[in-house]
Every structure is written in structure tokens, then in C-alpha cells.
């Protein structure tokens, strides 16, 4: 048997681990076009700010990889040949497979404005992007950030930490409006301003100016701004072109069944590139979350060896840092459209915005904030900002669909101390 894994991210590595953990012999080849192989994509934000050295982004040792007994083939896959059960590398080398996993992730949505190809226009897809940003930050004095979601803040704070003056443009009237509520958005905005970021609401980029390198931009209202760097994060797009060209079923991402299998029984997909069928909801969804990519890769790897293990999608959550504030987002917490993001952003899930009818329970002040989306018998989602004492219990309560009838009225009472109510409920649960 020859297993080929396209992509060197967490989903691909998890698939290889699953194949080997299943005691299956056979050749495994990982093919990737990132020269650095596997590293922590979430860690790039801390590399930008200088809190992490680039060596700390690599969680595995050579010995770890040796135990997995696979070959890494650097190269770009230019074509899938499902009928021949082969892939083309760089248009000239062909590798055959028995089972294939596509785990190539997603890429930043491009800016569709004049000047987007100028030197000094940057994104944050991978390690080389981060190094490029740091190179420009050494020479640049002023940067403009365009976009939304977590990555936009990573760019703003990374540049700010490197001594660059940062302007952040938002098309709408607040930050990440389809996930956070207005109070939460304002907390983040105020903290950004306190850090030194200048916010511009209802402001849209029309053109990036410069001959070879960025020297400014023009807005849709005709105003101009000077800058040396233009950083953007307007959403991500699954890298599904190979699959589409090969005749695989593609919607927003590569469509899979509950076994992470595409419409070709020998080809699987996992991670940010996959639009996975979730039996619990009957929907096919896209997630851009590290832990779910790992879970998908693991399930796909087992099923590549002949198992029939259903992918059980855990409740999406993300523990992240927004304007220096630790924030946990769990389950369904928002709705609607965010003018600053096209589709989905990194560290995001479509589930975050698939909120059915719910009643909001909230408490706290300033940076210690809890917001719960309360259903009839279960919690549908939660946002916890600042103190994270109750974030782990809330993950379990939402994930397991625990019956919250005994605390529902207390949560919804006027001036409820939600953290205390949740802690009491959790303590009684564990005691039983």
C-alpha cells in the first residue's frame, strides 16, 4: 500500500499518526510546497510580536518523524489523476497511490483593488509571510491593516509590537460583528486604541498607491493616506482547485461524507480545505480551527486504512487573544454578515454564526465578560473574555449538550452572577 498525503499541516500529520497507530504497514509519502513542513500556524501571531522565536513554532523533533516512518517530498502538486490513481508533481514527476488525502488547507482571499501586487502588501498565511512582514517592519514607519477576524488583529498587534504606527480600516461600525456582540466589539476596539492603533470605521480601501512599493492608499470617499505597509486579512479560501479540476465534488470546499471521503472512494480530504458532512446537524460545514483539523486528519487516516469510523465533529471553539485579551468562543454565538470578511476567517467556524433562537445571559464588566446563548434545555454557545476560570466547564456543558434546566432560571435572572451559577452547576455535576 502507498498512502499519499498532500499538505504538511496538522491534518496531514494527524493522518499519518493514525495510519501508523493502526498498525498498518505500507509506504507513506507526504507532499508539501511549504519548505518548512509542519509547524504551528496559530503560533505565527506570537512570532510576529516577538514573544516566540521561530524555532518554538516546530513542535516535533526529527526523532518524532522518524518513528512515523514516512517520506517528505517537497514539491507542488499540479494535477490529480484519479483514474490512474496518481498525482503530478511540478508537472513532470508522477507518483501513484492506493489512498490519497488532500489536506492542503486554505489561503488568504486576495485583495481585488489596484496596486494589490505592490511590494509591501502582505498577508499572513505561513511562516515565510511572517518573515516578510518582519522584514518590511524594519524599514516601514506606518502600516494600514484591512480586514476582520482574528488574523487582522494578529497583523495589527504584530506590526505595533515592531514599532510601526498602525491604522486599522473597518468597513462597518464595529469589529467582528457577526461573532461578537457590540459590547465585546467595543472592549476590543478600546484596547486596540489604548495600545496605539488608530481605528477608522465606515472606511473602505479603493486603491493601493505606489510604483514598485506601497507609499499610500486611496479610500472610496476620495481621501488618501500615507503608509509603507498594507496588511490584509479579508477571509480565507479553501485550496480546492486541484480537486475541482480532477472532477471531485466541490462546493465552498472539497465535499466529504462522514468518513472524510470524497466522491472518489480512494481520495479523502481534511482540514481547512474540506467541507465536511456533520451527521449531527445534516450540514456540510467548513471550520478553520486547529483542533478540528487534527481530529479530521486522524479520522481520515484511520479510514484510509480500511476502517469505517465516522467523524464526530466536536463543538467548535477557539481560545485566542484579541487585543491582548484572552478570549474563548464556544459553539453558536452570533449571526449575520461581517462587512470586513469574505466567507470564513482563520480561527473561525461557520458554526459560530449558525445561531438558532436563544436568550442571551451576560454578566461582568470591562475585560471580565461572560455571554451565554441559552436554549430551552442546553447552552448553545458562549463567549468568555478575560478570566478563563469557567471556560473549560462551559466547553463541556456546550459540547455534551448537558441539561441546564436546573440553572436556567438563575442564568436569566436580573443581575445574575453567571460565573458563580456556572461554577455551582459544574461542581454539582462533578460531585455526581
Buried (B, 14 or more C-beta within 10 A) or exposed (E): BBBBBBBBBBBBBBBBBBBBEEEBEBEBBBBBBBEEBBBBBBBBBBBBBEEBEBEEBBEEEEEEBEEBEBEBBBBEBBEBEBEEBBBBBEEEEEBEBEBBBBBBBBBBBBBEBEBBEBEBBBBBBBBEBBEBBBEBBEEBEBBBBBBBBBBBBBBBBBBBBBEBBBBBBBBBEBBBBBBBBEBBBEBBBBBBEEBEBEBBEEBBBBBBBBEEBBBBBBBEEEEEBEBBBBBBBBBBBBBBEBBEEBEBBBEBBBBBBBBBBBBBEEBBBBBBBBBBBBEEEEBBBBBBBBBBBBBBBBBBBBBBBEEEBEBEBEBBBBBBBBBBBBBBBBBBBBEEEBBBBBBBBBBBBBBBBBBEEBEEBBBBEEBBBBBBBBBEEBBBBBBBBBBBEBBEBBBBBBBEBBEBEEBBEBBBEEEBBBBEBBBBBBEEBEEE
